[in-house]
Amino acid sequence: MGEFAIGQGISRFEDPRLLRGGGRYVDDIKLPGMAHGVVLRSPHAHARIKSIDTAAAAAAPGVLCVLTAADFAAAGWTDLPVPSGLKRRDGAPMYRPRYPILADGVVRWVGDPVAFVVAETAAQAADAAELIAVDYEELPAVTSTAEAMKPGAPRVWEDCPDNVSFVELIGDKAAVDAAFAAAAHVVRGDFVINRVTAATMEPRNAIGDYNAADRRYTLYTALQRPHPVRTDLARLMKVPESKIRIVTGDTGGSFGMKSPVYNEMPMVLLASRRIGRPVKWVASRTESFLSDAQGRDNVTHAELALDGAYRFLALRVTTTAAIGAYLQSAMPAFVFNAGTLAGVYRTPAIYVDITAVFTNTNPVRPYRGNGRPEAAFVIERMVDLAARELGIDATELRRKNYIPPDAMPFKTGLTFTYDSGEFEKNMDLALAAADVKGFAARKAEARRNGKLRGLGISNTIERAGAASLEGAEIRFDRSGSVTLYSGSNSQGQGHETVFKQLVCDRLGLDPADVQYIQGDTDEVFFGEGAGGSRSATLAGSAFHLAAEKIVAKARLIAAHMLKVQESELSFEEGVFSTPRTNRALSIKELAVASLEPQNLPPGVEPGLSASAVYAAPVANYPNGCHICEVEIDRETGETRIVRYTVVDDVGTVLNEKLLHGQIHGGIAQGAGQALMEDIRFDRSGQLVTASFMDYAMPRAHHFCGFDVESNPVPTKTNPLGVKGAGEAGCVGALPAVMNAVIDALSEFGIRHIEMPATPERIWRAMRR
């Protein structure tokens, strides 16, 4: 409807409140009588707890209780949930160790929680935590992904001698082997996808509030998925789900990290039950580095087979992926995104061998892209390596192997079936927008200024909105205004804006009359939450279906009130009208009228509201082309991104501004990992990048402006025609930036450089 129609780039409704300090984050919550908790964490990467003495801490000023593993056992609460269903190489079930709330006998990474101290103030709890006497017997530790499976490597779990949790084998090995045997060319590459952390603006947090009168727990915490976490907590605590309420207000970033049950959630809940008061825990920044789940951390060998005409015949990939000390729920999901390795190419045969290994480090879980950026990095680096080794232009090599639009639907050589896309057109549009024809002149100018200039391309595709479901509700009140209830939680993406925009477009409403609610399991009837670039597809389609139900019921009421047949009514811009009468009824008027029984046809219930759960039958596949230009200082190795162009296909564009914001943020995270972000442990397992003094985060000055354009090819796999957008920027940026860096360094004979491409690493590579 007018300026609020789907596709319009309207500004976010959330922003005025957030920019004026009106955000409602967990640390803003102050409940009556609230106490504060502090977690005592292991200083060792691997050690046996010989004894633990909490007496001095319990007697310290202000202390209300001290919890250890024994307290959760006494309460009858179980461990944190861990995934299942995968297998080891010999076909045996995957190794699934316990994930205790507090360390039970052994600690397995620096940051593993050992005890929880609750006091009147956070300072008193921190002081008391230092009084806990833990007698540790230090054990050997392994922190290197590459070394975890080597003979003699320290065991993270004593009864898992090779440190392997599971192995996933995907594809047709025989077909791949045959293709390699017949290949005219074989190109090989080795890649390390380094470990990073989400580093969200808002640290993790939790407030537990137990109500003894109705024996009910309320948990305030920043989450992507409140309803599934409630389910997991109910199983852990052995109570009905109805006895747990989860409230998630504004969330300052997550990127996958704030999805699961973390140890601190049951800690604050049991502590609140123990002392009869609410208990708050908020991580410090260093504590976040030590306790947050981290991302990536793969070591990969890849081989690409080509025929004499440079057509791709087969791809073979072997990956060792670190999973940290414990299995977090949903962690193995990255293996189900390995299909991204097929890229946008016709490669007929692909085989992937993935081994997940334990290390004495933070658990690893989905982080923006969840296996997609890693896979895109491998295939797009392999294409560039092949082009350089075979002496063919990288764009032409891609052009020779693209899947054409008329081949859709296209079953790739590895699990995915694409329904739509114009991959070559994406690249052509990006090449023109990036003025690639003028690159040689820009490179020459950079050389005169003592700089190296490189150009990198990535043509990437990912799976989004994977077969799942989501709920939404539209509820009119007595005044005719509307409340939307969303099961999909925003962590900054702008859900309120896009879902209001969608419903206002469908129902002809004014956004000023629409209230938006998310994240409260007592108010939202059903939710699966955000993640995997799914919200527009699933929650958007759920709101679309709910709006259709509203219109259908309103049409019944309008026909009854106007004394015409339903088929005689038209519905445009929120108004029902008919040529048989000069009277019209707005949907807002009908909502008010629907509460008067005399206005209703027989058998129609009063009120105008509808809920819907949309189940996606299949995934969709957003895709695009990224072109990055960098300049590298010959003397210092410092890299600057000087030009960045994107042409993306995310299907129907719901809001151009929000789409660009998602792409910009994803590029920043991908480029951040490529150039500076890096989690590092020393040989003993100590985290040496535990603050922003050591963990380099990209700032605004590290980037140029981004030129983002769309080539939308709406999908027919969901009612809106949308494809996911949340992870697209990160998926494309990781290979595009690194391809540009290596292109700039090619005159030194440099074939590859590992991430992050820091000034020191580049400087040393040039001088080798």
Protein Blocks (a to p, Z undefined) as FASTA:
>chain_A
ZZlbghiacddfklmmmmnopaccfklpccehiacddddddfbfbdcdfbdcfklmmmpg
hiabdcdfklmmmnopacddddehiacfkopacddddddfbdghiacbehiafbdcddfb
fklmmmmmmmpccddddddddfbfklmmpghiacfblklmnopabdcdedjfklmmmmmm
mpmbdcddddddddddfkiabdcdddddddfklopacdddddfblmlmmmmmmmmnopaf
klpccdddddehjehmammccfklmmmmmmmmmnopacdddddfklmmmmmcceejiadd
ddddddfkopafbdcddddddebjbdcehklmmmmmmmmmnmmafbfbdcdddddddddd
ddddddehihmlmmmmmmmmmmmmmmmmnopafklmmmmmoccfklpccddfehpacfbd
cfklmmmmmmmmnommlmmmmmmmmmmnopacddddddddddehiacdddddddddfkop
acdddfbdcehjommmmmmmmmmmmnopafklpccdehiaklmmbdebjeehlmmmmmmm
mmmmmmmmmmmmmmmmmmmmnopafklpcceehiacdfkbccdcdfklmmmmmmpmklpc
ehiaghjddddddddfbdcdddddddddddddfklopacdfbdcddddehjafblklmmm
mmmmmmmmmmmmmmmgccdddfkopafblbfklmccddfklpccddddddddddfkbfno
pacfklmmmmmmmmmmmmmmmmmmmmnopabdcddddfklmmmmmmZZ
